[in-house]
Amino acid sequence: LQEAAKISPKNQQVYWELAQTRLYGYKVDEALGFARQARDLYPGNVRAQKTIEQIEKIKADLAAAQ
């Protein structure tokens, strides 16, 4: 996926996939970073902002659980 991001840096889907794989690996901060990169490519995407909010909630939940 990182190679795909190099080849097509404006492809929002690549960053969503990177965010998802990081989230599955419990790398929430990295997932959040990739999700923000995806959103920044198309700032008007409401779904993107909702996804970021969900990842932020997961991050807060994990912090509270610790």
Buried (B, 14 or more C-beta within 10 A) or exposed (E): BEEBBEEEEEBBEBBBBBBBBBBEEEBBEBBBBBBBBBBEBEEEBEEBBEBBEEBEEBBEEEEEEE
